[in-house]
């Protein structure tokens, strides 16, 4: 099979990883813009007594988003047929 006949197949895992990456970016934006006392209670780092922002948590979320996008990229490898 010539390289021009290869097709990139979008797998369900690719779509899931891209959605997870988007969720991580949204979480990072929340961490960068919201004080710890104003974070939703289910977010790690929520503390009713703190007035500072969790920048390190936001950086970690960006890192996780990048890892998710790298994983999505690896799942888009061209399919090889046995014929």
C-alpha positions in Angstrom: 0.0 0.0 0.0 1.5 3.3 -1.0 1.7 6.2 1.6 -0.9 8.1 -0.3 -3.5 5.3 0.2 -3.1 5.3 4.0 -5.9 6.8 5.9 -5.9 8.3 9.4 -8.7 6.8 11.4 -10.3 8.8 14.2 -10.9 6.4 17.0 -13.3 6.9 19.9 -10.3 7.1 22.3 -9.0 10.1 20.3 -12.2 11.9 20.8 -12.3 11.1 24.5 -8.7 12.3 25.0 -9.4 15.6 23.2 -12.5 16.2 25.4 -10.5 15.4 28.5 -7.8 17.9 27.3 -10.4 20.6 26.9 -11.7 19.9 30.4 -8.2 20.2 31.8 -7.8 23.6 30.0 -11.1 24.8 31.5 -9.9 23.7 35.0 -6.6 25.5 34.5 -8.4 28.7 33.6 -10.5 28.4 36.7 -7.4 27.8 38.8 -5.7 30.8 37.2 -8.6 33.2 37.7 -10.3 32.2 40.9 -9.2 32.5 44.5 -8.9 29.4 46.6 -11.9 30.4 48.7 -14.1 30.8 45.6 -13.2 27.5 44.0 -16.0 24.9 43.7 -15.9 22.7 46.7 -15.1 19.6 44.6 -11.9 21.1 43.2 -8.6 20.2 44.9 -7.2 23.2 46.7 -10.6 24.6 47.8 -10.0 26.4 51.1 -12.5 28.9 52.6 -9.7 30.7 54.4 -7.3 31.4 51.5 -7.5 34.4 49.3 -4.7 33.4 46.9 -4.9 31.7 43.6 -3.5 28.1 43.0 -1.1 28.8 40.1 0.7 25.5 40.5 -2.6 23.6 40.2 -3.3 25.6 37.0 0.1 24.7 35.6 -0.5 21.0 36.4 -3.8 21.1 34.6 -2.1 22.6 31.5 0.5 19.7 31.7 -2.2 17.1 31.9 -4.0 18.7 28.9 -0.8 18.5 26.9 -0.3 14.8 27.9 -3.9 14.1 26.8 -3.3 15.8 23.5 -0.1 13.8 23.0 -2.1 10.6 23.7 -4.7 11.6 21.2 -2.1 12.3 18.6 -0.6 8.8 19.2 -4.0 7.2 18.7 -4.3 8.7 15.2 -1.6 6.5 13.6 -2.4 5.4 10.1 -4.1 2.0 10.0 -2.1 -0.8 8.4 -4.1 -3.3 6.3 -2.9 -6.9 6.0 -3.7 -7.2 2.3 
